[in-house]
Amino acid sequence: MFDNIPYLPYVLSAFMGVGLAAATGFRVFLPMFAVSLASYMGWIPMNESFAWLAGLPVLITTGIATVVEILAYYIPFVDHLLDTMSVPLATIAGSVMFASQFADLGTFPQWTLALIAGGGTAAAISSGFAGTRAASTATTGGLGNSVVATTETAGAGVMSILAMAAPIIAFIVTIILIIIVLVLGRKLWRKFQNFKTDRTSKTINVEAVDRRNIE
């Protein structure tokens, strides 16, 4: 039915690439492990330029890195340290995941699209959840960070599977996620700023009362 649609393979590849890039915005290594496993098992094709993703060394390496990354986000202070590196790492990983689906376009257009669509998508989602964790730390004292970490891991897994099994749905979900991240990100940032302002004003009031009592 869809065989006669022009450029359909490129469109589906774009949707898959964007979905995988979105997954790296949640977790850097889990989507790479999923793609490596799927290509190693022969579930999805992998072109010659990215045949290394289907190799056993990459599969083992990304598997170990995935476990370490997931567990590290449940450790206080370490999760914030990872957040400082997550956006650039997610941008790189998202670009690679997107480019792996477009090796036939040529080097320049391939990596230009990869950086814009793949890297941009990953960076937007990663920065949004980094801001969510910062707001969670400020408002809950870090108690809500485990919920954020679990949500990110689940999101990475779901988006990885959707991107490979249902790329059109993955693309639609990615667009919705970006909109949610942009809208909620602004609200959380304003809430975080108001929280800091309230704490500052309370501190100033307490200091003023102490000074009066001393006088």
Salt bridges, closest charged atoms under 4 A:
ASP83 OD2 - ARG133 NE 2.51
GLU152 OE1 - ARG27 NH1 2.80
GLU152 OE2 - ARG133 NH2 2.67
